[in-house]
Amino acid sequence: MFEQFWTAWPKSQRKGGKATCQAKWVKLKLDLQADQIIKHVEWMKTTEQWKKGDGAFIPSPLVYINQMRWDGAEIPDMTVNVNVNFKDPALLKIEEDTKNVAPMPSFVRDYIARLTKK
């Protein structure tokens, strides 16, 4: 589970000391709390505290583990807002371009059908 924690941890100047972090993880038997820890890390990555200064306020993973910052932390349910009406601009461009193409000649369609045996 440590590898999942390490992968979840955001890239920053303080992300280092992987072997030391892993040793501490094993010593504290954090696999038992890994789901809660990773959920907390994922949530913290969405907070202004960790976003400001281009990640300047993200602690090192070892500090996070030593201070057990996930312990007792209230993690709000994360909601994902999806706009079902959103269309990627690239997809819109493809759709527009498709409207302006010449239809495939029937002899080409027949030839492809013979090649694919349909």
WOQUI-V697365 format. One record per residue. RES is the residue in three letters. PSI is psi in degrees with one decimal (NA if undefined). OMEGA is omega in whole degrees, -180 to 180 (999 if undefined). NEAR is the number of other ideal C-beta (glycine too) atoms within 10 Angstrom. Layout:
res=(RES | RES)
psi=(PSI | PSI)
omega=(OMEGA | OMEGA)
near=(NEAR | NEAR)
This chain:
res=(MET | PHE | GLU | GLN | PHE | TRP | THR | ALA | TRP | PRO | LYS | SER | GLN | ARG | LYS | GLY | GLY | LYS | ALA | THR | CYS | GLN | ALA | LYS | TRP | VAL | LYS | LEU | LYS | LEU | ASP | LEU | GLN | ALA | ASP | GLN | ILE | ILE | LYS | HIS | VAL | GLU | TRP | MET | LYS | THR | THR | GLU | GLN | TRP | LYS | LYS | GLY | ASP | GLY | ALA | PHE | ILE | PRO | SER | PRO | LEU | VAL | TYR | ILE | ASN | GLN | MET | ARG | TRP | ASP | GLY | ALA | GLU | ILE | PRO | ASP | MET | THR | VAL | ASN | VAL | ASN | VAL | ASN | PHE | LYS | ASP | PRO | ALA | LEU | LEU | LYS | ILE | GLU | GLU | ASP | THR | LYS | ASN | VAL | ALA | PRO | MET | PRO | SER | PHE | VAL | ARG | ASP | TYR | ILE | ALA | ARG | LEU | THR | LYS | LYS)
psi=(-22.3 | -40.4 | -37.3 | -41.6 | -46.8 | -40.2 | -37.1 | -26.9 | 130.2 | 151.2 | 132.1 | 172.2 | -24.0 | -4.6 | 107.7 | 179.9 | 43.1 | -45.7 | -41.3 | -42.4 | -42.5 | -39.6 | -41.9 | -40.7 | -47.5 | -44.1 | -40.8 | -1.6 | 50.9 | -7.9 | -29.4 | -23.4 | 9.4 | -43.0 | -44.9 | -41.5 | -48.6 | -40.1 | -40.6 | -43.1 | -46.2 | -39.6 | -42.9 | -32.0 | -19.2 | -6.6 | 152.7 | -35.1 | -42.1 | -17.4 | -32.1 | 150.7 | 29.1 | 44.7 | 12.6 | -20.2 | 14.2 | 125.4 | 167.7 | 151.8 | -34.3 | -40.8 | -43.9 | -45.9 | -46.6 | -38.6 | -3.0 | 52.9 | -19.0 | -21.6 | 116.7 | 1.2 | 136.1 | 115.3 | 110.1 | 151.9 | 129.1 | 129.5 | 148.0 | 122.1 | 124.0 | 126.0 | 105.8 | -14.9 | -5.3 | 134.5 | 131.0 | 133.0 | -34.7 | -39.2 | -40.8 | -41.3 | -42.8 | -43.7 | -41.7 | -45.2 | -36.2 | -32.8 | -25.1 | 3.9 | 153.5 | 144.9 | 151.9 | 130.7 | 146.5 | -35.1 | -32.6 | -43.1 | -43.8 | -42.5 | -42.1 | -41.0 | -41.8 | -41.7 | -38.6 | -2.3 | 48.6 | NA)
omega=(180 | -179 | 177 | 176 | -177 | 179 | -179 | -177 | -178 | 177 | 177 | 180 | -176 | -180 | -179 | 180 | -175 | -178 | 179 | 178 | -179 | 178 | 179 | 178 | -179 | -179 | -179 | -179 | -175 | 174 | -180 | -179 | -171 | -179 | 180 | -179 | -178 | 177 | 179 | 178 | 180 | 179 | -179 | 179 | 180 | -176 | 177 | -179 | -179 | -179 | -173 | 180 | -180 | 177 | -177 | -176 | 175 | 180 | 174 | 179 | 180 | 177 | 179 | -180 | -179 | -178 | 179 | -173 | 178 | -174 | 180 | -179 | 176 | -179 | 180 | 175 | 180 | 179 | 179 | 177 | -179 | 176 | -177 | 180 | -178 | 173 | 178 | 180 | 179 | 178 | 177 | 179 | 178 | 179 | 179 | 180 | -180 | 180 | -174 | -178 | 177 | 179 | -180 | 178 | -176 | -179 | 177 | 179 | 179 | -180 | 179 | 179 | 179 | -180 | -179 | 180 | 177 | 999)
near=(14 | 19 | 9 | 14 | 20 | 15 | 9 | 17 | 21 | 15 | 8 | 16 | 10 | 18 | 17 | 12 | 14 | 14 | 8 | 13 | 23 | 17 | 13 | 16 | 21 | 11 | 9 | 13 | 9 | 20 | 14 | 10 | 16 | 16 | 11 | 14 | 25 | 17 | 15 | 19 | 22 | 13 | 17 | 21 | 14 | 11 | 10 | 7 | 10 | 18 | 15 | 11 | 9 | 9 | 15 | 11 | 14 | 24 | 17 | 17 | 26 | 18 | 13 | 20 | 22 | 13 | 10 | 13 | 15 | 19 | 10 | 6 | 13 | 6 | 12 | 7 | 5 | 9 | 6 | 4 | 4 | 7 | 6 | 4 | 5 | 8 | 9 | 8 | 8 | 8 | 10 | 10 | 10 | 10 | 10 | 9 | 9 | 8 | 6 | 6 | 7 | 5 | 7 | 9 | 9 | 8 | 8 | 10 | 11 | 10 | 11 | 11 | 10 | 9 | 8 | 7 | 5 | 6)
